[in-house]
Amino acid sequence: MSMRRTTTTRRAMAAVSVTAALAFALAGCGDDGGEKPGNEGSSAPSAPASPSAEDKGESQPDTAAGDNVDPDVKLAEIRGQNGVVMVINQVQRDPGGFVTVQAEVKNGGEKPANPAQWAGSESVIVRQNLSSVGGATLVDKLGKKRYYVLRDTDGRCLCTTKIAPLQPGDSTAVFMQFPAPPSTTTEVDFSVPTFATASLKISG
């Protein structure tokens, strides 16, 4: 799968300036899976605005990943609806204070897969990030906190967007960036709407 280091670096740097605010924003976050960001103190933090794909003249899906990601590495495989599978390739703690999840989504079913379902139900994410993986979350069960995908001040998520409907047999690379749990947390529960939950170990 083709991935671009530059997009991750640029977006990562955009999120660094809010790292100090993340701890405060997430301090009230509990382990109640029914809560959604925007309803209480665990609302997903915003990062400074970064250029949108439209500003850069891009029309392809907005994907990015580290150069060292090996697509043959399978840390976990989680099943979605109608034969769709997500294979997790990397869960990396970055020096800037966040965790990047790299994965590949494959449609092994007989019907086209609709990526719009993976954006979740939060209005800001859905409005700004149609056909994305913006609905993904990490749960630190030890620290009893839930982490949402980072976003910039315009509400655009630091994740793959503009994912075209996956026809049977198609696959696409995706990434998601989250605030990093404390260094003492080495394992988190990862979930994306319509997919099963997987327990992932954080490297780095």
Sequence and secondary structure as in RCSB ss.txt:
>XXXX:A:sequence
MSMRRTTTTRRAMAAVSVTAALAFALAGCGDDGGEKPGNEGSSAPSAPASPSAEDKGESQPDTAAGDNVDPDVKL
AEIRGQNGVVMVINQVQRDPGGFVTVQAEVKNGGEKPANPAQWAGSESVIVRQNLSSVGGATLVDKLGKKRYYVL
RDTDGRCLCTTKIAPLQPGDSTAVFMQFPAPPSTTTEVDFSVPTFATASLKISG
>XXXX:A:secstr
    HHHHHHHHHHHHTTHHHHHHHHTT  S TT  TTSSTT   EE     TTTTT  S B    TT  TT  S
EEEE STTEEEEEEEEEEETTTEEEEEEEEEE SSS B GGGGG S HHHHHH SSSSTT EEEETTTTEEEE  
EETTS BSB B    B TT EEEEEEEEE   TT  EEEEE TTS  EEEE B 
